[in-house]
Amino acid sequence: VLGVLNYSLSILLPTTWQHLITCNVETSMFATQWLITIYSYRFEAQFAEIVWDAYLSHGMLILVKMGVAILRYLEPQLIQLPFEQLVPFLCRLPSIPLDVARHAYLIKIPASKE
């Protein structure tokens, strides 16, 4: 799943992806916790409910879409942060609006070239 998230970020959020690479931040440093807990840890209960409903209805790919949606929402802040602040920010996260989770459905995950 992390591989699909990485590929999706490189295509859909190239500025954020490049900033992560420049700062030597791998998605495993923050997104593993998001994915393992299906967005239940560090996210508000209502947000987690939306994610769980989506996961049970649509499967694993919605988890990638949620990650992309969250990083798209946070992109203006993320690209301003240096490494020392970037990882702690992504691990603690501010409150994410429910609309971010709802808009994740609309994200089209690009087909891999593999």
VEXDOVEX-553299 format. One record per residue (C-alpha): residue number from 1; residue in three letters; chain; x, y, z. Coordinates in steps of 0.2 Angstrom, whole numbers, plus 2048, in hexadecimal, padded with zeros to 3 digits. Layout:
<nodes>
k:NUM r:ALA c:A X:X Y:Y Z:Z
...
</nodes>
This chain:
<nodes>
k:1 r:VAL c:A X:800 Y:800 Z:800
k:2 r:LEU c:A X:80E Y:80C Z:804
k:3 r:GLY c:A X:815 Y:809 Z:7F2
k:4 r:VAL c:A X:804 Y:80E Z:7EB
k:5 r:LEU c:A X:804 Y:81D Z:7F6
k:6 r:ASN c:A X:815 Y:822 Z:7F1
k:7 r:TYR c:A X:811 Y:820 Z:7DE
k:8 r:SER c:A X:801 Y:82A Z:7E0
k:9 r:LEU c:A X:80A Y:838 Z:7E9
k:10 r:SER c:A X:817 Y:839 Z:7DC
k:11 r:ILE c:A X:80A Y:83B Z:7CF
k:12 r:LEU c:A X:7FC Y:845 Z:7D8
k:13 r:LEU c:A X:806 Y:850 Z:7E4
k:14 r:PRO c:A X:817 Y:852 Z:7DC
k:15 r:THR c:A X:81B Y:861 Z:7E6
k:16 r:THR c:A X:818 Y:858 Z:7F7
k:17 r:TRP c:A X:820 Y:848 Z:7F0
k:18 r:GLN c:A X:830 Y:852 Z:7EB
k:19 r:HIS c:A X:830 Y:85B Z:7FC
k:20 r:LEU c:A X:82F Y:84A Z:805
k:21 r:ILE c:A X:83E Y:844 Z:7FB
k:22 r:THR c:A X:848 Y:853 Z:7FD
k:23 r:CYS c:A X:845 Y:852 Z:810
k:24 r:ASN c:A X:849 Y:83F Z:810
k:25 r:VAL c:A X:838 Y:83B Z:817
k:26 r:GLU c:A X:831 Y:82B Z:812
k:27 r:THR c:A X:81E Y:828 Z:813
k:28 r:SER c:A X:822 Y:819 Z:81E
k:29 r:MET c:A X:827 Y:826 Z:82B
k:30 r:PHE c:A X:815 Y:82C Z:82D
k:31 r:ALA c:A X:809 Y:822 Z:822
k:32 r:THR c:A X:80C Y:811 Z:829
k:33 r:GLN c:A X:803 Y:816 Z:839
k:34 r:TRP c:A X:7F5 Y:81E Z:82F
k:35 r:LEU c:A X:7F3 Y:80E Z:825
k:36 r:ILE c:A X:7F5 Y:801 Z:833
k:37 r:THR c:A X:7E8 Y:809 Z:83D
k:38 r:ILE c:A X:7DD Y:80D Z:82E
k:39 r:TYR c:A X:7DE Y:81F Z:833
k:40 r:SER c:A X:7D7 Y:81C Z:845
k:41 r:TYR c:A X:7E7 Y:822 Z:84E
k:42 r:ARG c:A X:7EA Y:835 Z:84F
k:43 r:PHE c:A X:7DA Y:839 Z:845
k:44 r:GLU c:A X:7C9 Y:83F Z:84C
k:45 r:ALA c:A X:7BC Y:831 Z:84F
k:46 r:GLN c:A X:7B0 Y:838 Z:841
k:47 r:PHE c:A X:7BE Y:839 Z:835
k:48 r:ALA c:A X:7C3 Y:827 Z:839
k:49 r:GLU c:A X:7B1 Y:821 Z:837
k:50 r:ILE c:A X:7B0 Y:828 Z:825
k:51 r:VAL c:A X:7C1 Y:81F Z:821
k:52 r:TRP c:A X:7BB Y:80F Z:829
k:53 r:ASP c:A X:7AA Y:80F Z:81F
k:54 r:ALA c:A X:7B4 Y:813 Z:80F
k:55 r:TYR c:A X:7C0 Y:805 Z:813
k:56 r:LEU c:A X:7B3 Y:7F8 Z:816
k:57 r:SER c:A X:7A9 Y:7FE Z:806
k:58 r:HIS c:A X:7B7 Y:801 Z:7FA
k:59 r:GLY c:A X:7C7 Y:7F7 Z:800
k:60 r:MET c:A X:7D9 Y:7FB Z:802
k:61 r:LEU c:A X:7DB Y:808 Z:7F4
k:62 r:ILE c:A X:7D0 Y:814 Z:7FE
k:63 r:LEU c:A X:7DE Y:815 Z:80B
k:64 r:VAL c:A X:7EA Y:81B Z:7FE
k:65 r:LYS c:A X:7DD Y:828 Z:7F8
k:66 r:MET c:A X:7DB Y:82E Z:80A
k:67 r:GLY c:A X:7EE Y:830 Z:80C
k:68 r:VAL c:A X:7EF Y:83A Z:7FC
k:69 r:ALA c:A X:7E0 Y:845 Z:801
k:70 r:ILE c:A X:7E7 Y:849 Z:812
k:71 r:LEU c:A X:7F8 Y:84D Z:80B
k:72 r:ARG c:A X:7EF Y:858 Z:7FD
k:73 r:TYR c:A X:7E6 Y:861 Z:80B
k:74 r:LEU c:A X:7F6 Y:864 Z:815
k:75 r:GLU c:A X:801 Y:868 Z:806
k:76 r:PRO c:A X:803 Y:87B Z:809
k:77 r:GLN c:A X:809 Y:878 Z:81A
k:78 r:LEU c:A X:814 Y:868 Z:816
k:79 r:ILE c:A X:81E Y:870 Z:809
k:80 r:GLN c:A X:824 Y:87E Z:815
k:81 r:LEU c:A X:82A Y:872 Z:822
k:82 r:PRO c:A X:83C Y:86C Z:824
k:83 r:PHE c:A X:840 Y:85A Z:828
k:84 r:GLU c:A X:841 Y:85E Z:83B
k:85 r:GLN c:A X:82F Y:864 Z:83B
k:86 r:LEU c:A X:828 Y:85A Z:82D
k:87 r:VAL c:A X:828 Y:848 Z:835
k:88 r:PRO c:A X:821 Y:84E Z:846
k:89 r:PHE c:A X:813 Y:858 Z:83D
k:90 r:LEU c:A X:80E Y:849 Z:832
k:91 r:CYS c:A X:80E Y:83D Z:841
k:92 r:ARG c:A X:804 Y:849 Z:84C
k:93 r:LEU c:A X:7F9 Y:851 Z:83F
k:94 r:PRO c:A X:7ED Y:860 Z:841
k:95 r:SER c:A X:7DA Y:85C Z:841
k:96 r:ILE c:A X:7D5 Y:857 Z:82F
k:97 r:PRO c:A X:7C4 Y:85D Z:829
k:98 r:LEU c:A X:7B8 Y:84F Z:825
k:99 r:ASP c:A X:7B6 Y:856 Z:813
k:100 r:VAL c:A X:7C8 Y:850 Z:810
k:101 r:ALA c:A X:7C3 Y:83E Z:813
k:102 r:ARG c:A X:7B3 Y:840 Z:809
k:103 r:HIS c:A X:7BD Y:847 Z:7FA
k:104 r:ALA c:A X:7C9 Y:839 Z:7FB
k:105 r:TYR c:A X:7BC Y:82F Z:7F1
k:106 r:LEU c:A X:7BE Y:83A Z:7E2
k:107 r:ILE c:A X:7D1 Y:837 Z:7E1
k:108 r:LYS c:A X:7D6 Y:82D Z:7D2
k:109 r:ILE c:A X:7E5 Y:822 Z:7D6
k:110 r:PRO c:A X:7F1 Y:821 Z:7C7
k:111 r:ALA c:A X:7F4 Y:810 Z:7BF
k:112 r:SER c:A X:806 Y:80A Z:7C3
k:113 r:LYS c:A X:811 Y:808 Z:7B4
k:114 r:GLU c:A X:817 Y:7F7 Z:7BB
</nodes>
